[in-house]
Amino acid sequence: MYGTSKVTESAVLYNYPKTVSMSAYDMKTIQPIEIDGNILSEPVLIYASDAQDEFRFNVIAPNGQCIIGSSDECAVTDNTRENRGGLQSVEYEGQILRVKYSGADSALERFSITSIDPIVGDWTVTLETEQGLIPQAQAIKDLNVKVKQKILSEMITVYSD
């Protein structure tokens, strides 16, 4: 091995965050990470937590469907602990979302939404009170939403003599 040289082909290495944190007040469109036409990763998990006990989460999908909230139109209105795996399945535009929600009564209210399909689009995460939605800036200025990406990569095998 010493005293010999090997010539290899050059390759491009992309570096990007596996988890992106963004303010709920100024939430960006959730989308795959793509460089030069190659999809490097896809968003598969959205999650957040909040310790303010006078508020509760309201999560709206890009098509306007209420995923988590207090309204009867929302797919998840209470904690999902009693469900199998602590998850509730919600159908959203032909894909199945797995929703885990602690409930508004939890000391640290939290939720997560996962899917085997990419979770993309303009999601809205706000906080509400029993009186309904409250002014955005007041309620969510310090609320961060995190998006985890599933990395898509080709396996590279390097052989040595």
DSSP file (Angstrom, degrees, kcal/mol; ACC not computed):
  #  RESIDUE AA STRUCTURE BP1 BP2  ACC     N-H-->O    O-->H-N    N-H-->O    O-->H-N    TCO  KAPPA ALPHA  PHI   PSI    X-CA   Y-CA   Z-CA
    1    1 A M    >         0   0    0      0, 0.0     3,-1.0     0, 0.0     2,-0.2   0.000 360.0 360.0 360.0 -40.8    0.0    0.0    0.0
    2    2 A Y  T 3   +     0   0    0      1,-0.2     3,-0.1     3,-0.0     0, 0.0  -0.557 360.0  24.5 -78.3 143.9    2.8    2.4    0.8
    3    3 A G  T 3  S+     0   0    0      1,-0.3     2,-0.3    -2,-0.2    -1,-0.2   0.461 103.2  98.2  85.1   0.5    4.9    3.6   -2.2
    4    4 A T    <   -     0   0    0     -3,-1.0     2,-0.4     2,-0.0    -1,-0.3  -0.855  57.9-149.1-117.1 156.5    2.1    3.1   -4.7
    5    5 A S        -     0   0    0     -2,-0.3     2,-0.4    -3,-0.1    -3,-0.0  -0.948   4.1-159.6-125.5 148.8   -0.4    5.5   -6.1
    6    6 A K        -     0   0    0     -2,-0.4     2,-0.5     2,-0.0    -2,-0.0  -0.969   9.4-145.9-124.5 140.5   -3.9    5.1   -7.3
    7    7 A V        -     0   0    0     -2,-0.4     2,-0.3     0, 0.0    -2,-0.0  -0.924  22.9-178.0-106.6 128.5   -5.8    7.4   -9.6
    8    8 A T        -     0   0    0     -2,-0.5     2,-0.2     1,-0.0    -2,-0.0  -0.805  30.7-100.5-121.1 164.1   -9.5    7.7   -9.0
    9    9 A E        -     0   0    0     -2,-0.3     2,-0.2     1,-0.1    -1,-0.0  -0.538  42.0-111.5 -78.6 150.5  -12.3    9.6  -10.7
   10   10 A S        -     0   0    0     -2,-0.2     2,-0.3     2,-0.0    -1,-0.1  -0.490  35.3-169.2 -80.2 155.4  -13.4   12.8   -9.1
   11   11 A A        -     0   0    0     -2,-0.2     2,-0.5     2,-0.0     0, 0.0  -0.949  21.4-118.3-141.0 159.4  -16.8   13.1   -7.5
   12   12 A V        -     0   0    0     -2,-0.3     2,-0.5     2,-0.0    -2,-0.0  -0.866  21.7-158.9-102.5 133.3  -19.0   15.8   -6.2
   13   13 A L        -     0   0    0     -2,-0.5     2,-0.4     2,-0.0    -2,-0.0  -0.959   6.2-156.8-113.8 120.7  -19.9   15.8   -2.5
   14   14 A Y        -     0   0    0     -2,-0.5     2,-0.4    21,-0.0    21,-0.0  -0.781   5.2-165.0 -97.4 141.0  -23.0   17.8   -1.5
   15   15 A N        +     0   0    0     -2,-0.4    -2,-0.0     2,-0.0     0, 0.0  -0.994  22.4 144.6-127.1 127.7  -23.4   19.0    2.1
   16   16 A Y        -     0   0    0     -2,-0.4     2,-0.1    17,-0.0    -2,-0.0  -0.974  51.5 -82.7-156.0 160.5  -26.8   20.2    3.5
   17   17 A P        -     0   0    0      0, 0.0     3,-0.1     0, 0.0   132,-0.0  -0.436  21.4-153.1 -72.9 140.7  -28.7   20.1    6.8
   18   18 A K  S    S+     0   0    0      1,-0.2   131,-3.0    -2,-0.1     2,-0.4   0.788  88.9  37.9 -78.6 -29.0  -30.7   16.9    7.6
   19   19 A T  E    S-A  148   0A   0    129,-0.2     2,-0.5     2,-0.0   129,-0.2  -0.989  72.4-162.3-125.3 131.7  -33.0   19.0    9.8
   20   20 A V  E     -A  147   0A   0    127,-2.7   127,-2.7    -2,-0.4     2,-0.4  -0.948   4.8-158.2-113.9 131.2  -34.1   22.5    9.0
   21   21 A S  E     +A  146   0A   0     -2,-0.5     2,-0.3   125,-0.2   125,-0.2  -0.915  17.8 171.5-109.1 133.7  -35.6   24.8   11.7
   22   22 A M  E     -A  145   0A   0    123,-2.7   123,-3.2    -2,-0.4     2,-0.2  -0.979  37.6 -99.7-141.0 153.4  -37.8   27.7   10.7
   23   23 A S  E     -A  144   0A   0     -2,-0.3     3,-0.4     3,-0.3   121,-0.2  -0.506  22.3-140.7 -70.1 135.0  -40.0   30.3   12.4
   24   24 A A  S >  S+     0   0    0    119,-2.9     3,-0.9   116,-0.4   101,-0.3   0.807 103.1  60.1 -64.8 -28.0  -43.7   29.4   12.3
   25   25 A Y  T 3  S+     0   0    0    115,-0.7    -1,-0.2   118,-0.4   116,-0.1   0.854 119.0  25.7 -67.3 -35.3  -44.4   33.1   11.7
   26   26 A D  T 3  S+     0   0    0     -3,-0.4    -1,-0.3   115,-0.1    -3,-0.3  -0.379  87.3 175.0-125.2  51.9  -42.3   33.2    8.5
   27   27 A M    <   -     0   0    0     -3,-0.9     2,-0.1    -5,-0.1    -3,-0.1  -0.391  19.5-142.2 -69.9 132.6  -42.6   29.5    7.4
   28   28 A K        -     0   0    0     -2,-0.1    95,-0.3     1,-0.1     2,-0.2  -0.449  32.9 -82.5 -87.0 162.6  -41.1   28.7    4.0
   29   29 A T        -     0   0    0     -2,-0.1     2,-0.5    93,-0.1    93,-0.2  -0.475  45.5-128.0 -63.2 131.2  -42.4   26.3    1.5
   30   30 A I  B     +G  121   0B   0     91,-2.8    91,-2.9    -2,-0.2    -1,-0.1  -0.743  47.4 148.0 -86.3 125.1  -41.4   22.8    2.4
   31   31 A Q        -     0   0    0     -2,-0.5    88,-0.0    89,-0.2    89,-0.0  -0.970  49.5 -82.7-152.0 162.5  -39.8   21.1   -0.6
   32   32 A P        -     0   0    0      0, 0.0     2,-0.6     0, 0.0    10,-0.2  -0.273  46.7-110.5 -62.9 156.0  -37.1   18.5   -1.5
   33   33 A I  E     +B   41   0A   0      8,-1.8     7,-2.9     2,-0.0     8,-1.3  -0.833  45.1 179.4 -89.8 121.8  -33.5   19.7   -1.7
   34   34 A E  E     -B   39   0A   0     -2,-0.6     2,-0.4     5,-0.2     5,-0.2  -0.981  14.5-177.9-129.9 134.1  -32.5   19.6   -5.3
   35   35 A I  E >  S-B   38   0A   0      3,-2.4     3,-2.1    -2,-0.4    -2,-0.0  -0.994  74.7 -13.4-133.4 127.4  -29.2   20.6   -6.9
   36   36 A D  T 3  S-     0   0    0     -2,-0.4    -1,-0.1     1,-0.3     3,-0.1   0.847 128.9 -53.0  53.0  39.1  -28.6   20.5  -10.7
   37   37 A G  T 3  S+     0   0    0      1,-0.2     2,-0.5     0, 0.0    -1,-0.3   0.430 113.5 118.0  80.2  -2.0  -31.8   18.5  -11.3
   38   38 A N  E <   -B   35   0A   0     -3,-2.1    -3,-2.4     2,-0.0     2,-0.7  -0.875  62.3-136.9-101.3 125.4  -30.8   15.8   -8.8
   39   39 A I  E     +B   34   0A   0     -2,-0.5    -5,-0.2    -5,-0.2     3,-0.1  -0.714  24.5 177.5 -80.3 117.9  -33.1   15.4   -5.8
   40   40 A L  E     -     0   0A   0     -7,-2.9   112,-3.4    -2,-0.7     2,-0.3   0.796  62.5  -1.5 -91.9 -33.5  -30.8   14.9   -2.8
   41   41 A S  E     -BC  33 151A   0     -8,-1.3    -8,-1.8   110,-0.3    -1,-0.3  -0.991  58.0-143.8-156.2 158.8  -33.4   14.7    0.0
   42   42 A E  E     - C   0 150A   0    108,-2.1   108,-3.6    -2,-0.3     2,-0.4  -0.974  28.3-112.7-127.4 140.5  -37.1   14.8    0.6
   43   43 A P  E     + C   0 149A   0      0, 0.0    76,-3.3     0, 0.0   106,-0.2  -0.580  44.1 157.8 -72.9 125.6  -39.0   16.2    3.6
   44   44 A V  E     +     0   0A   0    104,-2.2    71,-1.4    -2,-0.4     2,-0.3   0.383  56.2  47.3-128.8   0.0  -40.6   13.3    5.5
   45   45 A L  E     -DC 114 148A   0    103,-1.2   103,-2.4    69,-0.2     2,-0.4  -0.967  50.3-176.7-149.9 128.7  -41.2   14.8    9.1
   46   46 A I  E     +DC 113 147A   0     67,-2.3    67,-2.7    -2,-0.3     2,-0.3  -0.989  22.1 161.0-119.3 132.2  -42.6   18.0   10.4
   47   47 A Y  E     +DC 112 146A   0     99,-2.5    99,-3.1    -2,-0.4     2,-0.3  -0.996  12.0 164.7-151.7 157.9  -42.6   18.6   14.1
   48   48 A A  E     -D  111   0A   0     63,-1.7    63,-2.2    -2,-0.3     2,-0.3  -0.975  15.0-152.8-160.7 163.2  -42.8   21.3   16.8
   49   49 A S  E     -D  110   0A   0     95,-0.5     2,-0.3    -2,-0.3    95,-0.3  -0.981   6.1-170.2-142.8 155.9  -43.3   21.8   20.5
   50   50 A D  E     -D  109   0A   0     59,-3.0    59,-1.8    -2,-0.3     7,-0.1  -0.986  15.0-165.6-149.6 133.8  -44.7   24.6   22.7
   51   51 A A        +     0   0    0     -2,-0.3     2,-0.9    57,-0.2    -1,-0.1   0.378  56.9 112.4-101.4   2.4  -44.8   25.1   26.5
   52   52 A Q    >   -     0   0    0      1,-0.2     3,-1.5    57,-0.1    56,-0.0  -0.670  51.8-162.7 -80.0 108.5  -47.4   27.9   26.6
   53   53 A D  T 3  S+     0   0    0     -2,-0.9    -1,-0.2     1,-0.3    55,-0.0   0.614  82.0  63.4 -73.7 -10.6  -50.3   26.3   28.3
   54   54 A E  T 3  S+     0   0    0     75,-0.0    76,-0.3    -3,-0.0     2,-0.3   0.563 101.4  61.5 -86.6  -5.8  -52.9   28.9   27.2
   55   55 A F    <   -     0   0    0     -3,-1.5     2,-0.3    74,-0.1    74,-0.2  -0.753  61.7-164.6-115.5 162.5  -52.3   28.0   23.5
   56   56 A R  E     -H  128   0C   0     72,-2.0    72,-2.7    -2,-0.3    14,-0.1  -0.977  31.3 -93.3-141.9 156.8  -52.8   24.9   21.4
   57   57 A F  E     -H  127   0C   0     -2,-0.3     2,-0.4    70,-0.2    70,-0.2  -0.325  27.0-171.3 -71.7 148.7  -51.5   23.9   17.9
   58   58 A N  E     -H  126   0C   0     68,-2.2    68,-2.7    11,-0.1     2,-0.5  -0.933  10.0-174.1-136.2 113.4  -53.4   24.4   14.7
   59   59 A V  E     -HI 125  68C   0      9,-2.9     8,-2.6    -2,-0.4     9,-1.4  -0.946   0.9-171.6-117.6 121.8  -51.8   22.7   11.7
   60   60 A I  E     -HI 124  66C   0     64,-2.8    64,-2.5    -2,-0.5     6,-0.2  -0.942  16.6-135.2-117.4 130.2  -53.2   23.3    8.2
   61   61 A A    >   -     0   0    0      4,-3.0     3,-2.3    -2,-0.4    60,-0.1  -0.307  35.5 -98.6 -74.7 163.9  -52.0   21.4    5.1
   62   62 A P  T 3  S+     0   0    0      0, 0.0    -1,-0.1     0, 0.0    59,-0.1   0.781 123.4  56.4 -56.5 -28.8  -51.4   23.3    1.8
   63   63 A N  T 3  S-     0   0    0      2,-0.1     3,-0.1     1,-0.0    60,-0.1   0.411 123.4-102.3 -85.3   4.1  -54.8   22.3    0.5
   64   64 A G  S <  S+     0   0    0     -3,-2.3     2,-0.3     1,-0.3    -1,-0.0   0.367  73.9 144.8  93.6  -4.5  -56.5   23.9    3.5
   65   65 A Q        -     0   0    0      1,-0.1    -4,-3.0    -5,-0.1     2,-0.6  -0.516  50.9-128.5 -70.3 129.2  -57.3   20.6    5.3
   66   66 A C  E     +I   60   0C   0      7,-0.3     9,-2.1    -2,-0.3    -6,-0.2  -0.710  31.4 173.7 -80.7 117.9  -57.0   21.0    9.0
   67   67 A I  E     +     0   0C   0     -8,-2.6     9,-1.9    -2,-0.6     2,-0.4   0.893  69.7  15.1 -89.5 -48.7  -54.7   18.2   10.3
   68   68 A I  E    S+Ij  59  76C   0     -9,-1.4    -9,-2.9     7,-0.2    -1,-0.3  -0.997  87.7  96.6-130.6 132.9  -54.4   19.2   14.0
   69   69 A G  S    S-     0   0    0      7,-2.2   -11,-0.1    -2,-0.4   -12,-0.1  -0.961  73.6 -90.7 170.0 179.3  -56.7   21.7   15.9
   70   70 A S  S    S+     0   0    0     -2,-0.3     7,-0.1   -13,-0.1    -1,-0.1   0.642  86.4 102.6 -89.0 -15.7  -59.7   22.2   18.1
   71   71 A S  S >  S-     0   0    0      1,-0.1     3,-1.6    -3,-0.1    -2,-0.1  -0.330  79.3-123.4 -69.4 149.2  -62.2   22.5   15.3
   72   72 A D  T 3  S+     0   0    0      1,-0.3    -1,-0.1    -2,-0.0     5,-0.1   0.734 111.3  63.5 -63.0 -22.5  -64.5   19.5   14.5
   73   73 A E  T 3  S+     0   0    0      3,-0.0    -7,-0.3     4,-0.0    -1,-0.3   0.627  82.6 100.3 -77.0 -12.8  -63.2   19.7   10.9
   74   74 A C  S <  S-     0   0    0     -3,-1.6    -7,-0.2     1,-0.1     3,-0.1  -0.514  72.1-139.2 -77.7 140.9  -59.7   18.9   12.1
   75   75 A A  S    S+     0   0    0     -9,-2.1     2,-0.5     1,-0.2    -7,-0.2   0.865  94.2  34.9 -66.6 -37.2  -58.5   15.3   11.6
   76   76 A V  B     +j   68   0C   0     -9,-1.9    -7,-2.2     1,-0.1    -1,-0.2  -0.977  59.8 156.0-123.0 119.7  -56.8   15.2   15.0
   77   77 A T        +     0   0    0     -2,-0.5    27,-0.3    -9,-0.2     2,-0.2   0.556  65.4  28.6-116.3 -14.8  -58.3   17.2   17.9
   78   78 A D  S    S-     0   0    0      1,-0.1    25,-0.2    25,-0.1    23,-0.1  -0.818 100.1 -58.8-139.7 176.2  -57.0   15.4   21.0
   79   79 A N        -     0   0    0     23,-0.3     3,-0.2    -2,-0.2    23,-0.2  -0.178  34.1-147.7 -61.3 153.6  -53.9   13.4   22.0
   80   80 A T    >   +     0   0    0     21,-2.4     3,-1.3     6,-0.2    -1,-0.1   0.209  64.0 113.5-106.3  12.9  -53.1   10.2   20.1
   81   81 A R  T 3  S+     0   0    0     20,-0.3     5,-0.3     1,-0.3    -1,-0.2   0.852  74.1  53.5 -54.1 -40.8  -51.6    8.3   23.0
   82   82 A E  T 3  S+     0   0    0     -3,-0.2    -1,-0.3     4,-0.1    -2,-0.1   0.657  91.5  93.8 -74.7 -15.4  -54.3    5.7   23.1
   83   83 A N  S X  S-     0   0    0     -3,-1.3     3,-2.6     1,-0.1     2,-0.2  -0.344  97.2 -79.3 -74.7 158.3  -54.0    4.8   19.4
   84   84 A R  G >  S+     0   0    0      1,-0.3     3,-1.3     2,-0.2    -1,-0.1  -0.389 120.0   1.3 -58.2 124.7  -51.8    2.0   18.2
   85   85 A G  G 3  S-     0   0    0      1,-0.2    -1,-0.3    -2,-0.2     3,-0.1   0.536 119.6 -83.6  72.0   6.0  -48.2    3.2   18.2
   86   86 A G  G <  S+     0   0    0     -3,-2.6    15,-0.4     1,-0.3     2,-0.3   0.690 102.0 117.2  70.7  17.5  -49.4    6.6   19.6
   87   87 A L    <   -     0   0    0     -3,-1.3     2,-0.4    13,-0.1    -1,-0.3  -0.843  53.3-153.1-119.9 152.7  -50.2    7.6   16.0
   88   88 A Q  E     -E   99   0A   0     11,-2.5    11,-3.0    -2,-0.3     2,-0.4  -0.995  20.1-134.0-122.0 131.5  -53.3    8.5   14.0
   89   89 A S  E     -E   98   0A   0     -2,-0.4     2,-0.4     9,-0.2     9,-0.2  -0.698  23.3-173.8 -85.4 132.3  -53.4    8.0   10.3
   90   90 A V  E     -E   97   0A   0      7,-2.7     7,-3.3    -2,-0.4     2,-0.4  -0.994  19.8-134.8-128.4 127.7  -54.8   10.9    8.3
   91   91 A E  E     +E   96   0A   0     -2,-0.4     2,-0.4     5,-0.2     5,-0.2  -0.693  27.8 175.2 -83.3 131.8  -55.4   10.7    4.5
   92   92 A Y  E >   -E   95   0A   0      3,-3.0     3,-2.0    -2,-0.4    -2,-0.0  -0.911  65.3 -33.8-141.7 108.8  -54.2   13.8    2.7
   93   93 A E  T 3  S-     0   0    0     -2,-0.4     3,-0.1     1,-0.3    -2,-0.0   0.870 124.2 -43.5  47.1  49.1  -54.3   14.1   -1.1
   94   94 A G  T 3  S+     0   0    0      1,-0.2     2,-0.3     0, 0.0    -1,-0.3   0.423 121.8  96.9  82.7  -1.6  -53.7   10.4   -1.7
   95   95 A Q  E <  S-E   92   0A   0     -3,-2.0    -3,-3.0    22,-0.0     2,-0.6  -0.869  71.2-123.7-117.8 157.1  -51.0   10.0    0.9
   96   96 A I  E     -E   91   0A   0     -2,-0.3     2,-0.4    -5,-0.2    20,-0.4  -0.872  21.3-160.6-101.5 122.2  -51.2    8.7    4.4
   97   97 A L  E     -E   90   0A   0     -7,-3.3    -7,-2.7    -2,-0.6     2,-0.7  -0.836   9.5-145.6 -97.5 138.1  -49.8   11.0    7.1
   98   98 A R  E     -EF  89 114A   0     16,-3.0    16,-2.3    -2,-0.4     2,-0.5  -0.927  21.5-165.2-103.9 113.8  -48.9    9.5   10.5
   99   99 A V  E     -EF  88 113A   0    -11,-3.0   -11,-2.5    -2,-0.7     2,-0.5  -0.870  13.1-173.7-108.8 129.2  -49.8   12.1   13.2
  100  100 A K  E     + F   0 112A   0     12,-2.6    12,-2.3    -2,-0.5     2,-0.4  -0.988  12.9 174.9-118.7 126.6  -48.5   12.0   16.7
  101  101 A Y  E     - F   0 111A   0     -2,-0.5   -21,-2.4   -15,-0.4   -20,-0.3  -0.996  29.2-155.4-139.8 130.9  -50.0   14.7   19.1
  102  102 A S        -     0   0    0      8,-2.6   -23,-0.3    -2,-0.4     3,-0.1   0.718  49.0-120.1 -75.8 -21.7  -49.5   15.1   22.8
  103  103 A G    >   -     0   0    0      7,-0.4     3,-1.1   -25,-0.2     7,-0.2  -0.019  24.2 -84.9  93.3 156.7  -52.8   17.0   23.2
  104  104 A A  T 3  S+     0   0    0    -27,-0.3    -1,-0.1     1,-0.2     5,-0.1   0.719 122.5  63.8 -70.7 -21.4  -53.4   20.5   24.5
  105  105 A D  T 3  S+     0   0    0     -3,-0.1    -1,-0.2     3,-0.1    -2,-0.1   0.562  78.6 107.3 -80.9  -8.1  -53.4   19.4   28.1
  106  106 A S  S <  S-     0   0    0     -3,-1.1     3,-0.4     1,-0.1    -3,-0.1  -0.428  76.2-128.9 -71.7 143.6  -49.8   18.2   28.0
  107  107 A A  S    S+     0   0    0      1,-0.3     2,-0.6    -2,-0.1    -1,-0.1   0.875 108.7  31.9 -60.0 -37.3  -47.2   20.4   29.9
  108  108 A L  S    S-     0   0    0     -6,-0.0    -1,-0.3     2,-0.0     2,-0.3  -0.888  88.9-152.7-120.9  97.6  -45.2   20.4   26.7
  109  109 A E  E     +D   50   0A   0    -59,-1.8   -59,-3.0    -2,-0.6     2,-0.3  -0.520  27.2 163.5 -71.6 132.3  -47.6   20.3   23.8
  110  110 A R  E     -D   49   0A   0     -2,-0.3    -8,-2.6   -61,-0.3    -7,-0.4  -0.986  18.9-172.1-148.0 157.3  -45.9   18.7   20.7
  111  111 A F  E     -DF  48 101A   0    -63,-2.2   -63,-1.7    -2,-0.3     2,-0.3  -0.978   4.0-167.5-143.9 158.0  -46.8   17.2   17.4
  112  112 A S  E     -DF  47 100A   0    -12,-2.3   -12,-2.6    -2,-0.3     2,-0.4  -0.985   3.9-163.9-143.9 143.2  -45.1   15.3   14.6
  113  113 A I  E     +DF  46  99A   0    -67,-2.7   -67,-2.3    -2,-0.3     2,-0.3  -0.992  17.7 174.2-127.0 121.4  -46.3   14.5   11.1
  114  114 A T  E     +DF  45  98A   0    -16,-2.3   -16,-3.0    -2,-0.4     2,-0.3  -0.846   7.0 171.7-124.9 161.9  -44.5   11.8    9.1
  115  115 A S        -     0   0    0    -71,-1.4     4,-0.1    -2,-0.3   -18,-0.1  -0.963  39.4-131.3-161.9 151.3  -45.1   10.1    5.8
  116  116 A I  S    S+     0   0    0    -20,-0.4   -19,-0.1    -2,-0.3    -1,-0.1   0.737  99.4  66.9 -76.7 -20.8  -43.2    7.7    3.5
  117  117 A D  S    S-     0   0    0    -21,-0.3    -2,-0.0     1,-0.1   -22,-0.0  -0.667 108.4 -84.8 -92.1 153.7  -44.1   10.1    0.7
  118  118 A P        -     0   0    0      0, 0.0     2,-0.8     0, 0.0   -74,-0.2  -0.298  33.4-139.7 -58.9 139.3  -42.5   13.6    0.7
  119  119 A I        +     0   0    0    -76,-3.3     2,-0.3    -4,-0.1   -74,-0.1  -0.890  42.2 159.7-100.3 104.2  -44.4   16.2    2.8
  120  120 A V        +     0   0    0     -2,-0.8   -89,-0.2   -76,-0.1     2,-0.2  -0.770  14.7  51.9-126.7 166.1  -44.3   19.3    0.6
  121  121 A G  B    S-G   30   0B   0    -91,-2.9   -91,-2.8    -2,-0.3     2,-1.2  -0.553  91.6 -33.7 110.6-170.2  -46.0   22.6    0.1
  122  122 A D        -     0   0    0    -93,-0.2     2,-0.2    -2,-0.2   -93,-0.1  -0.710  62.7-177.1 -94.1  86.1  -47.1   25.6    2.1
  123  123 A W        -     0   0    0     -2,-1.2     2,-0.5   -95,-0.3   -62,-0.2  -0.538  14.1-146.2 -80.3 148.8  -48.0   24.2    5.5
  124  124 A T  E     -H   60   0C   0    -64,-2.5   -64,-2.8    -2,-0.2     2,-0.5  -0.979  14.6-176.6-121.0 123.7  -49.3   26.6    8.2
  125  125 A V  E     +H   59   0C   0     -2,-0.5     2,-0.2  -101,-0.3   -66,-0.2  -0.976  19.8 154.0-119.3 116.8  -48.5   26.1   11.9
  126  126 A T  E     -H   58   0C   0    -68,-2.7   -68,-2.2    -2,-0.5     2,-0.4  -0.779  37.4-119.9-130.7 175.7  -50.2   28.5   14.3
  127  127 A L  E     -H   57   0C   0     -2,-0.2     7,-1.1   -70,-0.2     2,-0.3  -0.920  27.7-171.6-117.5 147.6  -51.4   28.6   17.9
  128  128 A E  E     -HK  56 133C   0    -72,-2.7   -72,-2.0    -2,-0.4     5,-0.2  -0.910  12.1-145.4-134.3 162.3  -54.9   29.1   19.0
  129  129 A T  E >   - K   0 132C   0      3,-2.9     3,-1.7    -2,-0.3   -74,-0.1  -0.565  45.7 -89.0-112.0-178.2  -56.8   29.8   22.2
  130  130 A E  T 3  S+     0   0    0    -76,-0.3     3,-0.1     1,-0.3   -75,-0.1   0.761 129.6  58.1 -63.8 -22.6  -60.3   28.6   23.2
  131  131 A Q  T 3  S-     0   0    0      1,-0.3    -1,-0.3     0, 0.0     2,-0.2   0.469 120.8-103.0 -85.2  -2.1  -61.5   31.8   21.6
  132  132 A G  E <   -K  129   0C   0     -3,-1.7    -3,-2.9     2,-0.0    -1,-0.3  -0.728  70.0  -5.3 115.5-165.8  -60.0   30.8   18.3
  133  133 A L  E     -K  128   0C   0     -2,-0.2    -5,-0.2    -5,-0.2     3,-0.1  -0.342  64.3-151.1 -65.5 144.0  -56.9   31.9   16.4
  134  134 A I        -     0   0    0     -7,-1.1    -7,-0.2     1,-0.1     5,-0.1  -0.722  40.4 -62.3-113.0 166.0  -54.9   34.7   17.9
  135  135 A P     >  -     0   0    0      0, 0.0     4,-2.1     0, 0.0     5,-0.3  -0.196  48.7-131.5 -52.4 130.8  -52.7   37.3   16.2
  136  136 A Q  H  > S+     0   0    0      1,-0.2     4,-2.7     2,-0.2     5,-0.2   0.897 100.6  48.1 -50.9 -54.2  -49.9   35.6   14.4
  137  137 A A  H  > S+     0   0    0      1,-0.2     4,-0.9     2,-0.2    -1,-0.2   0.890 113.0  48.3 -61.6 -40.9  -47.0   37.7   15.7
  138  138 A Q  H  4 S+     0   0    0      1,-0.2    -1,-0.2    -3,-0.2    -2,-0.2   0.911 119.7  36.3 -65.2 -43.0  -48.1   37.6   19.3
  139  139 A A  H  < S+     0   0    0     -4,-2.1     3,-0.2     1,-0.2    -2,-0.2   0.862 127.7  25.3 -82.8 -38.0  -48.6   33.8   19.4
  140  140 A I  H >< S+     0   0    0     -4,-2.7     3,-1.0    -5,-0.3  -115,-0.7   0.229  77.3 111.4-120.4  16.1  -45.9   32.3   17.2
  141  141 A K  T 3< S+     0   0    0     -4,-0.9    -1,-0.1     1,-0.3    -3,-0.1   0.840  95.3  32.1 -61.9 -30.1  -43.0   34.7   17.1
  142  142 A D  T 3  S+     0   0    0     -3,-0.2     2,-0.5    -4,-0.2    -1,-0.3   0.332  93.5 112.5-106.0   6.5  -40.8   32.3   19.1
  143  143 A L    <   -     0   0    0     -3,-1.0  -119,-2.9   -95,-0.0     2,-0.4  -0.701  49.3-162.7 -86.3 122.1  -42.3   29.0   17.8
  144  144 A N  E     -A   23   0A   0     -2,-0.5   -95,-0.5   -95,-0.3     2,-0.4  -0.868   5.1-157.6-105.6 137.7  -40.0   27.0   15.6
  145  145 A V  E     -A   22   0A   0   -123,-3.2  -123,-2.7    -2,-0.4     2,-0.4  -0.930  11.6-151.8-110.1 135.6  -41.1   24.3   13.3
  146  146 A K  E     -AC  21  47A   0    -99,-3.1   -99,-2.5    -2,-0.4     2,-0.5  -0.882   6.7-163.6-112.9 142.4  -38.5   21.6   12.3
  147  147 A V  E     -AC  20  46A   0   -127,-2.7  -127,-2.7    -2,-0.4     2,-0.4  -0.987   7.8-154.2-125.2 121.8  -38.5   19.6    9.1
  148  148 A K  E     -AC  19  45A   0   -103,-2.4  -104,-2.2    -2,-0.5  -103,-1.2  -0.782  10.5-146.5 -96.3 140.2  -36.4   16.5    8.8
  149  149 A Q  E     - C   0  43A   0   -131,-3.0     2,-0.6    -2,-0.4    -2,-0.0  -0.831   7.8-136.6-105.3 141.4  -35.2   15.4    5.4
  150  150 A K  E     - C   0  42A   0   -108,-3.6  -108,-2.1    -2,-0.4     2,-0.3  -0.884  29.5-129.5 -94.1 121.4  -34.7   11.8    4.2
  151  151 A I  E     - C   0  41A   0     -2,-0.6     2,-0.6  -110,-0.2  -110,-0.3  -0.550  17.7-160.8 -77.2 130.0  -31.4   11.6    2.3
  152  152 A L        +     0   0    0   -112,-3.4     2,-0.3    -2,-0.3    -1,-0.0  -0.950  28.7 149.9-108.7 115.6  -31.6   10.0   -1.1
  153  153 A S        -     0   0    0     -2,-0.6     2,-0.3     3,-0.0  -113,-0.0  -0.994  45.5-114.9-147.4 153.3  -28.1    8.9   -2.3
  154  154 A E        -     0   0    0     -2,-0.3     2,-0.4     1,-0.1    -2,-0.0  -0.632  38.9-112.0 -82.4 144.6  -26.5    6.4   -4.4
  155  155 A M        -     0   0    0     -2,-0.3     2,-0.6     2,-0.0    -1,-0.1  -0.649  30.4-157.9 -77.0 128.6  -24.2    3.9   -2.6
  156  156 A I        -     0   0    0     -2,-0.4     2,-0.5     2,-0.0    -1,-0.0  -0.943   5.1-164.7-110.8 123.6  -20.6    4.4   -3.5
  157  157 A T        -     0   0    0     -2,-0.6     2,-0.5     2,-0.0    -2,-0.0  -0.924   1.3-162.0-110.5 129.9  -18.3    1.5   -3.0
  158  158 A V        -     0   0    0     -2,-0.5     2,-0.3     2,-0.0    -2,-0.0  -0.946   7.3-159.0-113.0 125.8  -14.5    2.0   -3.1
  159  159 A Y        -     0   0    0     -2,-0.5     2,-0.3     2,-0.0    -2,-0.0  -0.777   6.6-170.1-102.1 146.3  -12.3   -1.0   -3.6
  160  160 A S              0   0    0     -2,-0.3    -2,-0.0     1,-0.0     0, 0.0  -0.966 360.0 360.0-132.3 154.8   -8.7   -1.2   -2.7
  161  161 A D              0   0    0     -2,-0.3    -1,-0.0  -160,-0.0    -2,-0.0   0.462 360.0 360.0 -79.0 360.0   -6.1   -3.8   -3.5
